[in-house]
Amino acid sequence: MKKTFTLLVLAILLFQFSCKEKEEQSKSAYKYEYESVENDGLNTLIYTLDNGLKVYMSINKDEPRIQTNIAVKTGSKQDPSDATGLAHYLEHMLFKGTSKIATVNWEEEKKVLQQISDLYEKRRTTTDETERNAIYKQIDSLSGVAAKFAVPNEYDKMISSLGAKGTNAYTSTERTVYINDIPSNEFEKWLTVESERFKELVLRLFHTELETVYEEYNRSRDNDYWLAYEAMSANLFKTHPYGTQTTIGTGEHLKNPSMEKIHEYFNERYVPNNMAIILAGDIDPDKTIDLIKKNFGEYKNKEVPKFTFEPEAEITEPIETTVVGPDAEWVSIGYRLPGVKNEDTYILPLVSSLLYNYQAGLIDLNLVKDQKVLSANAYDDVSYDYSTFQLSANPRDGQSLEEARDLLLSQIEKLKTGDFEDWMLPAAIKNFKLQDQQRNLHNSYRAYKMTNAFILEQNWADVVKENDKMSKITKQQIVDFANKYFKNNYVVVYKKHGETNNPKVEKPQITKVELNRDTASVFAKEFEKMDASRLEPIFDDYAKINQSEKINEKIPFYFMKNTKNEIFSLEYILDMGSYSDKEIALAVQYLEYLGTDKYSANELQVELFKKGLSYSVYAASERVYVSLSGLEESFEEGVELFEHILANVQPNQEAYDNMVQGIYKERQDNKLSKYYILYRGMFNYGRYGEESPMKHIFNNEELKKIDVNNLVAKIKELTSYEHYVYYYGKKELAEAKTILEKHHKTPETLKPLIAAKEFPELDINKNQVFFVDYDMVQTEMLLFTKQKPYTEGDLPMINLFNEYFGSGLSSIVFQEIREAKALAYSAYSFVTTPSKPDRSHYVQAYIGTQVDKQKEATKAMLELMNNMPEVNDQYEGAKLAALKKIETSRTKENSLFWRFLSAKEMGRDYDINTKVYPAIKEMQLSDLKTYFDNNIKDKNYAFLVIGNEKLVNKKALSEQGEYKELTLEEIFGY
């Protein structure tokens, strides 16, 4: 959402087009001139309006929806040096409306906003802290006056009413992108809003949104990954804004905003010749361009200031720096390389893949599979001015960060000396093509590729032909590239564990802004009157899955034909997992490091990777998945090798011992992860108590005593238990079945499944507060209560409640806690639906806030959880959004089986939306209020709080309920 700014940008593709109405008949099927590339798998058309606005379209008719990205070619590198964070903050403000959107009296409102702007400028030049505080009180007071004319979140309400999903935006170094996923029949209404939105900038509700950015800044200080990224960037780029300016900005600049500078920036860079409308989905090109010309054609282009920079000085010797924080330790190595326009840059993704591809790269085989480090990776980031290449490793227990560093560098040396096998190049290319086929099914990925192309100013033909060009790269070119760019010119960041003392932005005093919930602008009222066709929902039809066949007359075989690409997936599924047998989960983990009587563990990965295949075995709590996927041409070879692995795996005591040492280290690292502590450890403790599933594991002593022969036997026995098989691919049913019957050997009689251990869910009969100490600036709280057992009849109400009350930018919770009171950067609430019919619904809420706001934020959330505001217009918008999402959602054929399996587990043979959709149509706000009063109001909660014990208000926490401080040993069991 407007909160996000990306850490890493995965660059791949680009294009360029023109759009003038044709006066004469053309060879084109469409009436406007466009650019396209032959054999483009994305069916991309690129247009350029007369004012310079680019339009990228990728046509995909799989579902009646369109992924929309509006991209602006500007980011933090264009921020003024004395106002860093400006591009990101502007991104936030583009959700606040214009002189037409989100105002009930613009003439009066603009007078007050100008006064606020003038005060901010005065405050910027004032150094006396007492005087600055006095000016801020004036700003706070005037902001309350201005808010009387504002309609909160009106943009979000209008967009949500279309049935939009994923409404969001992000800013990075050289791009700002505004994202939506909309029904295709609502395209004109969406465009009407967006064309007004980008026409002008109005900085309303400025000081509460600024507080949100303060919160975001403070959260970044709690993120070791972000701090390490900043340290790497600052040392790779000593003079370029990639390193001298962060996207979030400095704390000092955030405390001294300039509304005038933000307006200047918007007027200078948010112009059509610096923007692109990027669309992927169900598009009619002619109608689309007609509408874009109508809505954006009158935008005036301007000359955009050209970004210039002095080239960075060469790095001649390694630079080392250290970042300290509470998370687990790791080491990163970074290289600075030329930008996208350099003739060598196209080689960089292949270099990354040769080193790391999750399966058979040099790092995968030599460091991860050989258990030299706990984990490791490598990735490239291609930007316009420069690119970067980074390697990272998490050390094993007792291993120093310097030792991990040297292991990473040893793999770079292998590239430089050509010490890698010839098969790796063609296999990496095959892997790129495979990934492209998989990702191109998704409109979001198509839009992302086109966005990259626009921002990086790539020729689309180069993007389309990238894999072909890469396939011509020779081993000598890789060696030359490595020797040219990978010298002693790197930066090392050692991320060490320890206490941190990161600065934070102090919270200003903000008076609650009263929200005009039941009002609407004239623009919104006219928008509501606009005609838009409605679609009839198309529900999942599970009959499309062949469910009647059996392999060898005993193993249920589910078959689905792939009509989209040349990729298959094969699953052997057992409905039992770690809850049934702890050794199964351990054996499955062990398999990754084992070979067979014919192949070593690494040789197996190589054989699979060369064929465009991958396999995995995963033990969930109540299910085991034995999976094979890849290129259809390799299906039978893959099945044969797959079965060979399962039948002929060999024990290896050394590999097991190393794995156990890795488990010990992972457990130590888990206890250093804020996310893992809160969402896994504390959540399970609060839900199940002392006997939580988190503790259903072997302890360290038990792990040492495990017989590896028993683990290998468990692997070999997997398919001797009752199981079923699912195939999704290009083959006809009979052929796929024949191949499986040939290779999938099982006993004459299959073993019955082992019953799962039960973990009773606790009733929450009183308020309880569980606290864990963690070195952090902010405080995070997750609160929940057990509702009633699974009730299918409640699902329509739950769907609508979540839409209206607690999730999304236009929800009650977001508006009240973030927009009106600026009490939290992130706040939400929702009702869960269990995955098993014998389990319960839960009511959950979350608050991520500064320590000094924790008491007030908690009070505000509980007030909402006990007294649901009834706002009819907002309810009707939420209802419409819920209906339209169902009307325009289509399950992709590769996902249909998994939806079927979930329904089957709940005792259904039909799509639940066949019941939900008609029920929502009949609901009234009074029905939702009744549901709220009966199921959510006046409940007891478990409050899970993680924060710094030196900063949190423990007295306030104890007032919420029975207070208990938990140790990490209590919640994890180790």
N, C-alpha and C positions, 0 to 999 in steps of 0.2 A: 504494500500500500504505500501512500505517500511517505511512509516512514522509511522505505527501503532504499539503500544505496548499495550497489553491488560491490563485493570485494574483488571478485575475479570475473573477467569477461571472456567468454569462450569464443573467439572469432572464427568464422568460417566463410561467409559469402557476401555477394553484392551485385548491384546493377544500376542501369541508367536509361531513361526513356523520354519520348516527347509526345505531346498531345495537342494537335490542332485539328479542327474539324476538317474532314476531307471534302474537297469540292468535286473531285472526280472519283470514278469507280476505282477501287484498289483491289489488290490481291487479297487483302485482309478480310477476315470474316466479320470484322467490327468496323464501326464508322469513324473511329478516331485512330490517328496514327499512334503506334506504340512500338516498343522494342521487345523482341523475344529471342530466345535461343533454341536452336534445333536440339531435340533430344533432352530437353529440360524436364526432368521428372516432376518438377513442381508446377508445370504449366503456368509459368510466370509471365505476366505482361507488365511492362513498365511505361508509364506515361509522364509527360511533363506539361503542366498547364502553362499558359502564356506568362503568368506571373512567377514562374519558376518552381511552383509546388510540385514535388514528385509524388506519384501514386504507384505503388507496387501492389500487384494482385497475384495471388496464387489460387487457382480455381480447384476446389475440392468439394464435391457434392455429397460427401458421405453423410452429412447431417445438416439441417437447416440453420446453421450458425456461422458466424464470422468472427475470427480473432482479429481484433483491431489494435494496432499500435500507431500512435501519433508520435513521431520521433522528431526531436529538435537537436540539431547538430551543435550542441553546446553542453558544457559540463563544468566541473570544478577547475579545469585548467584555464577556463576563461574568467574565473572569478577575479574581481579586483584584488590586488594583494593586501589591501587594507580592509577588505570585507569578504574574507573567505567564508565558504558555506552558503554563499548567496544563491547559486544555481539550485542547490538542494532545497533551500528555504522557499525559493520561488516555486519550485515543484509543489510544495505543500499548499501554497496560496492559490494555485490554479484550480483548486477544488472549492474555492470560496465564492465563486460567482462573479458577476459583472455588474454594470449599471442597470442591467435588465434581469439577470438571474440573481435570486436570493435577496431581493430588496423589496420592501413595501412602500418606500418613499425615498427614492434616490436623491432628489433635490435637497432634502434635509440631511440625509445620511452623509452625502459627500462633503458637506460643510464641516461636520464633526470629524470625519476621517482626515480632512486637511489639517484640522487643529492637532489631531493626534500625530500626524506626520511631522508637523512643525516642532512639536515637543520632542519627538525622537531626535530630530536634527540638533535641537538645542542641547539635549542630554549627551549626545555624542561628543560635544566640544566642552562639556563641563567636567571638571576633574574633582571638585569638592563633593565628597560622598554624601554629605547631608543634603546638599542642593540637588544632587542626582536623585536621591530618594524622594525628595519633594516633587520633582518633575514627574517621577514615575507614579506618584499618587495621583497627579493630575491625569496622566495617561490612563490609569486604571479607572478613574471616575468617568472620564469621557468615553472610555470603551463601553461602559455600561449604558451610556446614553446612545451611542451608535448602535449597540446591539438591539435596541428597541425597534430599529428599522430593518434588521437583518432576519432572514429566514435560514435557520441553520441547516446545513447539509442538503440544500435544495438540489444541487447538482446530483448528489448521490441518490436522492429520492427519485428524481426523474429517470436516471439511468437504471436504477434498480427496478423501476416499474416496467421497464422494457423486458425484463427477464435476463438482465446482464449478470455475468459471473466474473469473478476475479478482477473487479474494478481496483486499479492500483496504479502506481507509477514508481519509477526509480531514477536516480541520478548517479552517474559515475564520472570518470575523468573528462569524457568528451561527448557525452550524450545525456539527454533527459527524455524519457519515454513514458507515455501515458497509455495505459493498457485497459482493454475491455474485451469480453467475449459476449457477443450479442446475438439474439435471434436474427436471421437474415431478413425476415419480414419487417423488422423494426429498424432497418438500416437508415431510412430517411429521417425518422425521428431522432435517432442517435446523431446523425450528421447535423441536424438542426441545432441540437444542444452544443455539439463540439464547435461548430462554426461560430456560435456566439461566445463560447467559453474562451477561445483563443483570440478573439477580436480585441479584447482589452483586459487590463489587469486592475482589479479592485482589491485592496488590501484590507478586507474587513475581518473582524474577529482576530486581529493581528496579534495582540499580546497573549491571548490564550494559545494560539498556534505556536507562537515563539516559545512558550513554556513547554509545548510538546517537543520542540526541537532541543530545548535544554535537556529534557528527559532522554531523548535519543542520544545526545552527546554523552550523558552520564552512563547510559547503558553501554556505549562503546568503550568506556573506561573499564567496564566490568568484563570485557571480552578479550581474553588473551590472544585469540586469533587475529582480532582486529589490531591490537597493539603491535603484534609481531609483523603484520602486514604493513602498518605504518612505518615501523623501523626499517623493514626491507626497502620500501619505496624511498624513504628519506636518504638511504645510503646508496641506492642505485642512481638516484636522481638528485644531485646536489644543487642544481640550478634550475632544472625544469619543474614546472608545476606538478607533474606526476608525483614528485617527491616533496616539493616545498609547500604544497597546499593539499589538505585533505578535503574530501567531499563534505564531511560534516562541518568542517571549519574549526577555527580555534575557539576556546572558551571565551577569550577576551573579545573576539569579534562578535560572537553570539550575544554577548552582554551589551553590545553597542550597535544595534541594527540601524540601518538607514532605509526608510521606506522610499526615499528619493532615488537611492542607488538601485534598489530593486526595480523600480519603474524604468529607470534608464536602461538597465540590463534587458528587461522584457522588450522594450521598444526597439532595442538595437538588434536583438537576436531572435525573437519570436516573430519572424517574418517568413513569407511563403517560400522564398528561395533558399531558406535555411531549414526547411521542414519537409517531412514526408508523411503521407497517409499510407499505412501498410496494412493490407487486408489479406487474410487467408481463410477460405471457406466457400460457402455457397453464394457465388457472385455472378451477376449478369454484367459483363464489362461495360456495355454501352449505357445501360441505365445507371450504373455506378458512376461513370464519368459525367453523365448528365447532371446527376445530383451533386457531385463534388464541384463541378463548374458553377452550378447554381449557388452553392453555399460558401465556397472558398474562392471562387473565381474573381471576386472583387477585392480580395486582399491585395494590398499594394506591396510590391517588392522594394527592397532597399539594399544598398551595398552593406554587406556585413563585414565588420573589421576583421582583417586577416590575422590569424594568430601567428606570431613569430617568436622564435626563441634562439638563444645562443646554444650551439651544440655542446653537449656535456664533454668534459675532459675525459680522456681515456683512463680507465681503472687499470693501474699497472701492478698492483699487488693486492692480495686478499684483504678485504675489510671485514672485521669481526665486531659484532655488537651483541649485547645481552638484553633480553626483556624478562622481567620477573613478574610472576602472577600466580594465582592459586591453582590453575589447571595443571594437568600432567606435562612433563617435559617433552620437547622435541627440538630438532635442529632443521633449519632450512638453508638452502644455498640458492642464491639468485644470480642470474647473468642478465646484463643489459644487451639487447640486440637492436638492429635497425627496425624501422617501422614497416608498415604494410606495403609501401611502395618500393621497397628494396627488392632487387631481383632474386635474392636468396631466401626471402621470408617464406615462400611457399614450401620450402623444405622443412621448416621448423616443426609443423604438426607431425610429420613422419618421424623426425628425430625423437619427439616426445613419445610416440607410439613404440618405437624400437626400444626405448628405455622402460616404458610402463604402459601396459594396456589391460591391466587387471588379470592377465592370464599367462602370457608367455613373452613378456619383455625382459630385458636384462635384469632390471630391478625385481620384477616378479619372480624370475627363476633363481637368480643368484642371491638375492637378499631375503625376500619374503618366504618363498617356498623352501629355501634352504635354512630358514629360521635364523638368519644372521642378525636381523632386526625384528622388532615387534610388528611394525608396519612401515610402509614407505610408498612414495608416489612421485610422479613428475608431471608437470603440465606447462603448457605455453600460453601466453596471453599476448595476442597481436593487437597493437593499437596503432594510431595513425603516425605519431612521431617516433615512437620507439616500441619495441616489443620486449617482453621479459620471458625468461625460462627459469623455472624453479624446481628444485628437488627437496623433498622433506622426508624425515625418518623419525619414528618414535623408537627410542632405545629399549633393548631388553633389560631385564633386571640385572643390575651390576655393571651395565655397559655405560660408558661415558658418552656425552654428546659429541665429543671430539672423535671417538671411535666410530660412532654412527656417521659423522661427517665424512670421515675417510672412506668408509664403505661406499657412500654415495659417489664420492669423487672417483673411486676405482671403476665404477661403471661408466663414467664419462671417459676415462682413459681407454676403456675397451672400444668405445666409439672412435676415439682418435687414432687408435692403432689398427682398427678394422677387425678387432677380436670379437666378431659375432658372425653367426652362420648365414649363408646365402639365402636360405629359405625365409629368413625373417622379413626381408623387404616385400616380396609378393604376398606373404601372409598378412602383413600390416595393411597393405592396400586392400586386400580382400576384407579385412576387418572394418576399414573405413567404409567400404561400399555396403557392408552388412548393416553397420550402424545407421548409415544414411537411410536405407530402406525402412528400418524400424522407426526412426524418428520422424520421417516424412509423413507417417500416418497421422501426425498430430498437427493441427493448425497452429498451435502455439510455437512449435519448433520452426515451422515454415516462416511464420512472422518474425521469429528471432533471427533466422538466417538473412531475411530480406532487410531487417533493421541493421544488422551488421554491415551489409553491403552498402547501404545508404551512408551510414556514419563513416565508414572507412573509405568511401568513394571508390569502391571497386567496380570494375566492369563486370556486368552480370555473366557475360560469356566466360570470363576467367573463373568465376565461381562454379558455374555448371561443369566446366572442363577440369576442375581442380584435381579430381581423382585420376583422370586420364593423364594429366600432366605429371602427377605424382608417380604414376606407375612407370614412368620412363626414367625416374631417378636411379642412378647406379650406386653401388656400394662405395665406389671411389668418391662420388659426390658427397655422400654422408660423411666419409672420413675427412674430406676437405673442409666441409662445413664445420665439423667439430673442431678441427685444428684452427680454423680461422676465428671462431667465436668463443670457444671454451678454453681460455688460457688461465693465468692467475689473475683474472679480471672479475672475480666473483665477490659477492657479499655473503657472509655467514651470519645468520641470526640464531643465537642460542636462546631458546625459550626455557627458562629455569623456573622451578617451583619455589615460591617464597611469598612473603607478605608484600603487598603493593601499597604505594602511596600516591595513587594517581589523583590529580586535581579534578574537581567537579565544578559545574556551574551552580552557584547557589540559587535557591528558589526565591523568586520575588513574591511579594504578597499580592494575590489576585482575588478580587471580589467576584463572587459568582455572577456569571452573565445569565440573565433571564432569557430563556429560549422561547421564541414564538412558534410553538409546535404546530398550531392549527392554522397558521397563515400561509399564504402562497403569493409569489410575485405574479404580476400580470403575465409575464412570459410563461411561467409554469402553468397557469390556467389555460392559456392558449395552446400550450404543448399538449395538455391533457385532452384537448378537443381534436387534435390531429387524428386523422383516420389511419388505422394500421390493421391489416388483415390479421386474423388469428388463425393459427394452425391447429389441426386436430392432433392430439398426442398419438404417437405410435409406441405401443408398449412392447416390452421384450417378449419374444415368442420362443419359448424354450423347445418347442417342437423342431426348430431348425437344427438342433443338436441331435445327431443320431444316438439314441440311447438304448437301442435294442440288441446290439451286437455283443458277443462275448469272445474273448481270446481263449482258444483251446477249450471252449465250451464252459468256462468257469470264471473267467476274470472279466468283469463288466468293462466294456470298451465304449468310450464316448468319442465321437468323431465330429469335427467341424471343418468344412472346406475353406481354405484361405483363397480369397479372390483378389487380394490386394497387392501381394508381393511374392518373392521367391524364398520366403523364410518359413520354417516349421518350428513348432515347439511340441515336445513330448513330455508327458508327466506320468510317473507312477506315484499314486497317492495312497498313503495308509492313514486311516483315521485314528491314529494314536501317536503320541509324541512324548515329550519329556515328562509330562504328568503321569504317563503310564510306565515309563522306564527311563530313569536318569542315565543309564549306560547308553541308551540309544542316542541321546543328544550328544554325549561325549564321543561315541564311536563315529558319528556323522562329522563332528569337528575334526577328528583324527584322520579321516579319509583323505582330506586335502593334502596330507603330507606323505601318503603311501603310494607305493608302486605295486606292480603285479609280478607274476612269475616271468613276464615277458618285457615289461617296461618299468623304468624308474618313475618316480612321481613327476619329475620334470619332463621326462620323455612323453608321458601321457599328455601333459599340457601342450607340448609342442605338436604332437600328432593331431590333437583336436584343433588347435589354432590354425595349423596349416590347411585344414579342411573347412575352415570357417565355422567351427563348432565350439560350444562350451557346455560344460555340465556342472551341476551342483547337487548337493544333497543337503537339505535343511530340515532340522527338527524343530518345529514350533511346539507350543505347549501341548497341543492336542492333535497334531497332524505332522506327518513326515512327507516331504516333497522330494522326489527323486527326478531331477529335471535335465533334459537335453534339448538344446535349441541351436539353430544355425541355418546355413544355406540348404535348401531343399535338395540340391544336387548331391549332397553328402549324407542324406538321411540314412540309407541302409548301412553305409560304412560307420556312421555315428552310432547307430543302434548296436551294431556288432561290437564296437569298441566299448560302448557303454556297458553292455552286458558282460563283456570280458572283465572290466574293472570290478563290477559288483561280485562276480563269481571267483575272481582269482587274486584279490587284493592280499598283500603279504604284510605281516606285522613287522614293525621296526621300533625297537625299544628306544633307540637314541632319538628318533623323531618324536616319540611319545614324551620322553623326558623333557625335550626342548619345548614341546607344546604345553606341558604342565607348567614349566617355568614361565611361559608366555601368559598362561591363565593367571598365575600369581600376579604378574605385572599388570595385566588388564584389570584385575580386581583392585589393585592399588590405585590405578589411574581412574577407575570408576568413582572411587571415593574422593577424587579431586575434581570431578566434573559437576558443576552446578546443575546442569540439565539432568544428568543421570541421577543425582541425589534427589531432586525434586520430583521428576516425572516417573522415575522407576522405583527408587527406594522408598521415599516418603509416601508416594501415592499408594503403593502396594501395602505399606504398613498401615496407613489410614483406612484402607478398604478391607484388609483381611486381619490386621492385628499381628501378634507375634508369629503366627504360623502363616506367613505370606508366601506366595509362590517364589518370591525372590530368594527365599532360603531353601528352596527345593533343589539343592545342588550338592555335589560332593564337597566336603571341606578339604583343606589342603592336605591333611594327613591321609584322608581316604583316597585322594587322587594319586598319591605316591604308591598306594598298595594295589591299584587296579592292574589286573592281568591283561596285557595287550592282546593276548590270544583270544580272550573273551570279547574284546572290542571288535576284533576282526570277524569273529563268529557272528556278532550282532549285525555287522555290515552284510555278510554273506547271506544272513537269514532274512534280510529286509523283505525281499519279494516272496518269501515263503509264508508270510502272513497274508491274511485277506487284504486285498487292495483293488484298486481300479486304475484304468489307464485312459488318458486323454491325449488325443492327437489333433493338432491344428496345422494344416499344411496344404500343399498343392495336390497331393496324391488323391486318387479316388479311394473310397472306403475299402474296397476289396483289396487293392494293392497294398495299402497301409496295413491292413489286417494280416495279409499274407506275410509281409516282412516281419511283423511283430510275432506272429505265431512261429516263424522260423527261428527267431533269435531269443525271444523272451521265455526262458525255461523256468518252470516252477514245479514244486512237488505235486503229486497227484491230488493230495488233500492239503488245502491251505490251513495254516494255524489260525485259530480265532484271535481277535485283537485283545490286547491286555487292557483292562479297565483303567481309567484315569483316576488319579488321586483327587479327591474333592477338596476344594478350598472354600469353606463357607464365607459368604459375604457378611460383614458385621452390620448389625442394625445400629444406627446412630441415634441414640436415645437422649443424648445431651451434647451441648457444645463442647468441643475439645480443640485445643490448640497445640499443635506439635511444631517445635522449633528446632532448626539445625543451624549452627553457626557456620558462616562462610565469609571469607574475605572479599567483600564487594561494596560498591558504592550504593547501589539500590537495594530494595527489598522486593521479593516476589512472593505472592501468596496465591495458593490454589485452594479453593474451598469447595466442598462437595457434600452431598447427602444422598443416601440411598432412597430411591423412590419406591415404587411398587414393582412386583414381578412383571416380566414382559407382557405387554397388553397390545395386541395388534390394533385394536380399535382406537388406541391413543395416537397412532402414528401420524394421521393427518394433522392432529392438533400440535404434536411435537414439531412437525415440519413447519407449520405456520408460526408457532411460538418462537422457534429459533430465528426465523426470518425477521420477525417483528421486533423481538425483544433484545436479543443478545449478540447476534453475529452480523458483521457488516458495518460499513461506514454510516449507514442511515438508521442503525438500530437505536433503540432507547438507551441501552447501556453506553454505547459509544458517545452518543450525543451528550448525555448527562455527565458522565465522568470525565471524558476527555475534552469535549467541545465547550461545555458550559462552565465546568469547574477547574479544568486543567489539572486534574488530580492524578492522572496516570498517563504514561505513554501508551500503554496497551491495557485494554480492559474488555472482557467479553463474558458471556454467559450462555449456556445452552443445556438442553436435555439430551442425554445419550440414549441410544437404542442398543441393547445387547446383541451379541452375535449368536447366542444360544437361547432357546425358548425357556430354559429353566433359570435364567439369570435376570437381573433387575435393571431397570432404568435408573440413571443417576442425574441429578441436577449438579452442574459444575459451573464455577465462575473463576475468573483469573484477574489479578491486578498486578501490574509491574510498575512500581512507583519509587520515588525518592523516599528515603527513610523518614524524613520529617513530614511526609504527607500520608504515611501509612495508616495512621489512626483515622484521619478524615476520609481517606479513600475507602477504607473498609466500611466505615459508617454509611457512606454514600451508596456503596454496593448493596449492603444489607437493607437499606431503605428501599431500594428498587426491588430487591428480592422479596420484600414483604408487602409492597404497595405498587403494583404495576400501573404506570401511567396509561390512561386510556385516551389515545389520540386517533380519532376516527380516520382522518386523511392518511395518516401514517400506516394505520392498519390496512386500509384499502390498497395502499401501495405495496405493502408487504404481501398481501394476498394475491394481487395481480402478478407480482414477481414470482411467487411460488408456483402459480399456475403456468406462467409462460416458460419457466425453466423446465417443467415437465413436458410441456407441449413441444419444445424444440430440442430436447435432449434425445440422443440416439446412442444406444450402446454399440460400440465398435464390435465387429464380429470376433476379434481376438479376445474380447472381454466377456462375451456372452456366457461362456461356460462358467466363468467364475461368479457371475451374477446368479446363474442357475444353481451353482453349488451352495451359495449363501442362502438362497431361497429354500433349497432342499433341506438345509440344516435347520431352518426355522419351521419346517413342516409344510412348506408351500410348494406348489407346482406352477405358480403364476407370478407375474410381476406385481409387486406390492403396490405400484403406482396405479394399477387398475382400481384399487380401493381408495388410495389416498387422493387422487385427482378429483373424482366426483364429490368426495366428502368436503374437500377444501372449498369447492365452488359454493357449497351450501352454508358455510360457516359465517357467523357474525362475530363482531367484537365482543359481544356479551358472552358468547360461547367460550372464547379464549379467556376471558376474565374468570369464568366459572372454573375452567381447567386450572388456571393459575391459583385461584383461591383454594382449590381442593388438593393440589399436588405440589405446590411450590411455596406458597405463603406459610409463614410461621413454622418453618422446619428447623431442626437442629443441624449443625454443620460440623464437619471436621475441617479445621483451618490448618493448612500446611504452609509454614512460613520458613523461608530461607533468607538469611541476611547476616550482617555483621553484628555480633552480640555487643560490641562496643558502641554501636550506633542506634540499634533498634530500641523502641520504647517497650520494654518488657511489661511494664505496668499496664500499658494499653492492651497488649496482647492477652494478658491474664484476665482482663476485664471481658474478653470475648467468650471465655469459657475455661474449663479445666486445663491448666497449662502444664505442658511437659516438654522438657528439652531432651531430644533424642541424640544418642551417639550414632556414629556411622556403623558401628558393630551391631547395634540393635536393629537397624533397618536392613542391613545387608546380610547379616549372619556371618560375616568374616571381617 
